[in-house]
Structures are given as structure tokens and as C-alpha cells.
Amino acid sequence: MNKSTLTSVIGVLLLTVGTSVSLTSQDSSTPAPNQRLIVQIEQLVSGMEGTAGVAAKHMETGDHISINGDEYFPMASVFKLPVLVELMAQSLEGTLSLDEEIRLQSPDQHLGSGILSGLDTPGITLSVRNLIKLMMQHSDNSATDILFNMVKAENVNARLETYGIDAITVNRSCQHLIMDAIGLDFEAHKGMSLEEVITSYRVKRQENPDLGKETRETFTSVMKDQSTPEAMNTLLEKIWNHEILDPESCQYILNIMLGCETGVRRIKAGLPPGIPLAHKTGTIGGTVNNTGIIYLPEGLGHVALTVFFKDTQPMKTAEVEDKIAEISRYVYDYFYFTVPAADSLEDIP
């Protein structure tokens, strides 16, 4: 079956999707193709506990969709992308060197995901470049916090504002964020080893089984380390179009993201085998996220896709991941079958 035949089939399938969701910007009898995609996604997530936010944009044509695109969501580890952007900016300015070597100490090993927290210290020395790989490709929290403390949160936010992005806020290290989520006092535990932090948490849980209950319930409402799907997509687009930093730095970021090894059940799971994806994931409690750039085959362009979920059941993360994969496949199919042929894209300014 060739692409034109498949396009007709997909068109028929899309037209048969129910239109029970109200479309305010289009007449429901003749919805635009991307409005039908919105209907598909809204029906997919209807009835789920929590809130979904989706932003998708074909960067060569500008065709895009947005579902709760301007609502704020906790970023979780997706905040590591803005941190990387600031690292590259400071490298260009000469404030830091990507070749600088950092000697890991016991207090540098932090809670949560990654490789470094399980190694023996001292005795580990890593360059900033290798810490970046650990942060972005393995979502290593210890590597992230070393880099986060180098660039400083206020510099990340100020940089984003100069790029015209004011709906992303970076405030806390991974260690600080996780401690806030589980009810530990960050200031009281600063400088402790990972073993000491874990021991302290266990003791406090024994003393108070409800430790962290209130903070977990209010975690999403705390306006720290949050982003809208549209803002994150804008950052991806600016990186892709080399509108920030310099072309070499932007390509470095994309190459690093192409090697991301987390989130195999999320956006990547919804794509046909072999489709490149430059992406970053994030997870904490009921927050399940993925953002990235899909490289369409046959020269059909590139799609920036951000999918954020908040206030879901933490024990149902796998189910949310499956929803992200389904959203990814809907988005992929829509843009694959609707964007112009590759030779036509070359004429788009």
C-alpha cells in the first residue's frame, strides 16, 4: 500500500472518530484535520485521573496542536534540558569549561535515579561533558545536581527570559525537589551523605507514618520547577532552529538527546522502529512527562512533541506511559500522512 492510499485510509479512520468533545474554534461538522487529532487525544485521556497537557508542532510547516498547552505542570527531570541550555550558554561565554573535571565526593551522591549514587566515593572524576551525558541520557540526579549548582537556577531562568520564554521556572536541585516531595527538610539534610539521608528518612517515617502526606497532596500546586507544554515545545523549537546559543551547541544538545536511554515506554514506544527521537523524560509521584523531537522519515520534517501528565496515581505510571505512547502514535501518523512531500518542504521559508 503506497502513501497516497494509506492517506485515504487514515482520512476515513479519522473522520469516523466521534465528535462528542466540543470544538470552539471549528464548526464540528467540518473539523480541520488537526482538530480531529485533538479529538482523538482528548478521547484517549478522558476518564483518567489527573490532567494531560500536549503540544505538538511540525517545525517545517508550523502545523500544530495544543491541549492544555498553557497550563503549568511539574517538569520533574525534564528541567534538566533548561539546565543543559544554560551550561552551553555559560560555556560559550567562557564562564565554565565542558572539559573541566569534577571529583565526586560522598555528599554529591543524591536521591533518585542514576548511576553515580551507587558507586564508591571518593575515587570518581568526571568531566562536565560526561556529567551532561549522565544527566540527559540516564537522568542521573547526582550528575544533574553537580551541574545545577555550577550554573545556578537564577541564571537558568534569566537566560530563558532573554529567549522570550517566561513559562518555564527552574528553582530546585533534584535532591531539594525530592526532599520537598517526600517531606524532608532540605536545609537540615544539606551536606549529608546519601546513606545518612536515607537513614534519617526511615527514622522520621517510623516516628510519623504520614510524613510527606501533605506535601505530596500539594506538590503540583507549588509553582516551582514547572512549565507549560507550549513553553517546553518552544524551547525545543529554538534549539532545533538554532535560534539560541550557536549552531554547534544546539546540535550538541540534540545529539545528546538522541542518546537518551530512559522512557522506552513513552513517546519512543509509539513510533515505528528506527525513527530517531531526541528527547528527555521526567517522573516524580503522579507526574509523568516526555518531551522531544521526532525525526519523520522520507525527509518529511520534524515534530516537536511535549506530553505532560500530573496528578495521576503514582502506582499507575505504566498505564500513563502507555497513554503517552498512544498519543505519540496519533501525532506521528497525523503528521506523516498530512505534511507535504519532502520536495515541497524545501520551498517553505
N, C-alpha and C positions, 0 to 999 in steps of 0.2 A: 504494500500500500504506500503510494507516494505522499508527499507532504500536503499537496492540494486536496487529495482525497481525505486524508486524516483531518485536515482543517474543517472540511464539511461535516465529518462525523462529530468532531468536538463541538462545532457550532450547534448541531442538533442536540447534543447532550446538554450543552449549557442552556439552551432555550427551554429544555424540559425541567430545569430546576425550578422549584416552587418560588413564588414571589410574595410570600407572606410577610417578609420584612419590608417595612416602609422605606421608600427611596425618595428623599426630599428633593433631590436635585434633578431627577429624571422622571419622565412620565413612565409609570410602571408597566404600561402596555408595550413600550418600545425602549427598554433599558439599553444603555450603551454596553458594549462588551465588558468593560472593566467594572461596570455596576453589577453585572451578573456574577463576576468573580467575587465581588464584595458579598453578594447574597450567599454564594456558596460557603464562604468563610464564616459569615455570621451564623448560618445554619449549623455549621460544623461545631462551633463553640457554644451554641445556645444550650442552656440547661446545665452547663458546667459551673461548678463552684469557683468563684474568682472572676477576674477580669482579664481579657485578652486585648493586646494592642498590636496592630500590624501596620507597617509602612513598607510599600514595595514600589520601586521605580526603575523603569528601563532607562538607563542613563544616556543612550544614544538618541532616543526619540522623545523622552520626557514623559511618556505614558506612566501614570502612577495610580495607586490606590492608597487609602488610609482608613483604618478602623481604630477609633480611639487614639488616633495618631498624635493628638496634642495633650493627651492625659499623661501624668507623671507615673513612672514605675520605678521601683528599686532596680538598680543596674546589676547588683551582685558583682560577679567578676568581669562583667562587660566594661566596668570602669577602667580596666587595665588598658583598653585601647586609648582613651584620652591621656593616660599616663605615658604610654609609648609615644604619642604625638609630642608631648612636652619634652620627653627625653631627646627626641630627634631635633626639636627646635633648639634646645639648650646645647646640643652637640654642634649644631651649625653655628651658634653664637660663640662657641668656644668655652662655655661655662663648664662643660664636662666632656670627658672623652669616652667613647664607646670601647676603647681598648684598656681603660683603667681596670685594674684588678682589685677585687674585693675579697678579703679573708673572712670567711664565715665564722662567727662566734656563736656560742650556745644561745644567748638571748635573741639571736637573729632567726632562730627556728620557731615558726609560728603555727598557730592552729589552722586546721583546714587542709585543703587539697595541696598536692605537690609531692616533690621528690626530696627536697632538701631537709625537710623536718625529720626524715627517717635515717639520715646519715650521721656519722660520728664527727663531732667537732671538739676542738679545732682541728685543722688539717685540710680544709677545703678552701681553695682560692679560685675564684671565677671572674672572668671579665664581664663588663657591663653587657657586652653582646650576648654572652651565654646566659646571663641572668634574664635578658629580654626573651630569649628563646624559651627558657623555663616558664616565664610569666605568661607568654602568649600561647605557646604550643602545649604546655602541660598544666596551665593555670596554677602554677606554683605560688602559693601565698607568701612563703618566706622570701622568695626572689622578688616578688612584687613589692613587699614592704621595704626591702632594701632600696629599691629603685624609687618608690614613692617618697621615702624620706630624703632621697637625694634631690628630687625636683620640687617638692613641696606642693601641697594641694592648692594654695592660693595662686601659685604660678600657673597651674593647670587651668584653673577657672579663668584667670585673666587672659590666658592665651586663647581659650575658646571664645571669649567675648570679642577679641580682636578679629576672629574669623566670622563674627556675626552669629555665633551660636550661644544663646543665653538660656537654653532649656536643658542643659547638662550641668549638674553640680557634682563635684568631686570633693569629698570632705574628710573621709576616714581611711586609714590603712585597713588591710584585711583583718589584722588582729583586733583593731578597735571595733570594726564593724561586727565581727563575730561575737566579741565580748558584749557589745550592746544588745545583740540579738538573743544571747543566752542568759543575760542578767548579771554579768561580771563587771566589776568596776575597773575600767581600763587603767585609770591613773594609779590605782592601788596595785596593779599587776605589772606595770611597766618595768622592764629590766629583769623580770623573772625568766628562768628557763622554761621550755615547753613542759617539761616534767613537773615543775613547780606549779605552773598554771593549771595543768590538768588535775593535780592533787588538790589544789585549792578549790577547783570547781566541784570535785567529788565530795569534799568535806561540806561545802556550802549546800550542795543538793541534799545531803543527808540531814543537815540542820533544817533545811527549808525545801521540801519536795516541790513547792510551787515556784522555786527560783526561776526567774525569767518569764513566767507566765504573762505578766503584764506587758513586758517589753515585746514579747512575741506578738501579742494581740495588737500592739500599736506600732509595730515595726514599719509597716507600709506607710503610715501617716506621717512619719518623721521625714521632713523634707531635706534629707541628706543623701548624697550618693544616688541621685535619681536622674532620670532622663525621660523625655518623651520618645516614642518610636520615630517620629519625624525628625527630631534633632539628631538622633543617632544615625539615621539614614543620611542626613545632610553631611555629617562628618565623613561617612563612608564616601559619599559623592565627591567631596572636596579632596579627599585623598586620591580617589581614582582619577579625577580630572587635573591633578597636580596644581590645585588652586592654593595650597598651603605648602609650607616648607620649600623644598626643591624637588625636581623630578626624581632624583636618585633616592632621596629619603622616603618619598611616597612609595616608590617601587620596593624599597627595603621593607616597609611596613606590610605591603601586600604579599611579598614573598614569605615573610614570617607568618602571616595569617593563613597562607595556603598550606602551611605545615601543621596547622592546629590538629591535635590528636584527641581533643575532647568533643563531646556532643555527637557521637556517631549515630544516635537515635533521633536527632533533631533535624535541622534543615538538610543535612547531608543524606539522611535516610530517605528523604522524599525525592531525591534526584536520581536520574538514571546513573548506572555505574560509570565511573570515569569522568563525570562532569566536575571540573575544578571548582572549589569553593574556598574563598579567603574569608575566614570567619573567627568569631570569638563567642564563647558561651559564658553563662553566669547562672549560679544556683545558690539560693540560701532559703531555708524554710519553704514557704509556699511560693517563692519567686523562681521561675524557670525561664531562662532567656537564651536567645541566639540572634546574632546579627552578623551579616556578611554579604559578600558579593558573589553572585552566581555567574560563572562564565558559560554563556549559552554556546552550543555547538554551531558549526557551519557558518561562523562569522556573524551570528545574529545578535551580537552585542552582549551587554552585561546588565544584571539586575541587582540593585541594592535591596536587600530584604532584612527587615528587623521584625522579630516576633518576641514580644514580651508577655509574660503571664505573671499575675500577682494574686495573692490571697487564695491560692489553691491549697488543697490538702497536701502537706509535706509527704505523707505516706503514699501519695498517688503521683509522684514525679514521673514515673514511667508512662503513665496514661497521658500526662500533659506533653511529654516528649513525643508521643505518638501523634498528638494533635498538631504539634509543630511540624512534624514530618508531612502530615496530610496537607497542611497549609502550604508548605514548601512545594509539594507536587502540584497543587492547584495553581500556584503562582508560576511555576516553571512551565506547565502546559499552556497557560494563558499566553505568556509572552512568547513562547516558542511558536505557537500557532497564529499569532496576530501581528508580530513585528514584521516590517518589510524585509524583503530578501536582502542578503548581505551587500549586494552591489548598490542597492538603493540607500543603505545606511551611509555609504561613503559620501553621498550628496547632502547629508544633514549637517548644517553648520554646528 
